[in-house]
Amino acid sequence: MNFYLNYTKLIHQVCFLTNKIAKTCSRVSLLAIEWQRPSKPNINTNGDTLTSTVTAAQYHWYLNGNNIPSANAQSYIASQDGLYRVKVSNSFGCSDSSLDYTFVKSGIVEMGRDDIKLYPNPTSSYALLELANEASWQVQISDVSGKNLRTYKPFKGKELTIQKDELKAGAYLIQIKNTDNNKSSVMKLIIE
């Protein structure tokens, strides 16, 4: 994105003063200054450390759409699960933001694999997520880079049908969280 400043008034005043002194002013110039927007950042992870792929003058990290106070470095150590985003600004004040990144903190208490079934897997149309008990559940689908693609409203029950809809062929991560006891698990779903 380019921005241009018109300095015609400033140049006109300089010419006016020059006319008074030298009695001539051959031309009025237009000065253009160009600022460029920074590159769109992505978020890389190493354990629980999130890092912006863009080097910038300023950084602002967000969790679930809310600014994280004092999170203003190129890297941020995530303390909880959620959707993280980084906004970078260059020295001209121009900025750009990453897409939301789904982060699942390592070391979380996982549900046993016997508590969850996901089938058919791989699938070409839908998959059934079968849960061992009736509890309050939150389910989120992200691509393998962590980009959140779909979040289901929290529900109480023992099963959820995941439709292929706009999901293209590939691998997806299904994060299942029991909001009653805060246990969670991540499973891989293959769409053919």
Stockholm file with secondary structure:
# STOCKHOLM 1.0

chainA/1-192         MNFYLNYTKLIHQVCFLTNKIAKTCSRVSLLAIEWQRPSKPNINTNGDTLTSTVTAAQYHWYLNGNNIPSANAQSYIASQDGLYRVKVSNSFGCSDSSLDYTFVKSGIVEMGRDDIKLYPNPTSSYALLELANEASWQVQISDVSGKNLRTYKPFKGKELTIQKDELKAGAYLIQIKNTDNNKSSVMKLIIE
#=GR chainA/1-192 SS CCCCCCCHHHHHHHHHHHHHHHSCCCCCCCCCCCCCCCCCCCEEEETTEEEESSCCSEEEEEETTEECTTCCSSEEECCSSEEEEEEEECTTSCEEECCCEEECCTTCCBCCGGGEEEESSSBSSEEEEEEEEEEEEEEEEEETTCCEEEEEEEEEEEEEEEECTTCCSEEEEEEEEETTTTEEEEEEEEEC
#=GC SS_cons         CCCCCCCHHHHHHHHHHHHHHHSCCCCCCCCCCCCCCCCCCCEEEETTEEEESSCCSEEEEEETTEECTTCCSSEEECCSSEEEEEEEECTTSCEEECCCEEECCTTCCBCCGGGEEEESSSBSSEEEEEEEEEEEEEEEEEETTCCEEEEEEEEEEEEEEEECTTCCSEEEEEEEEETTTTEEEEEEEEEC
//
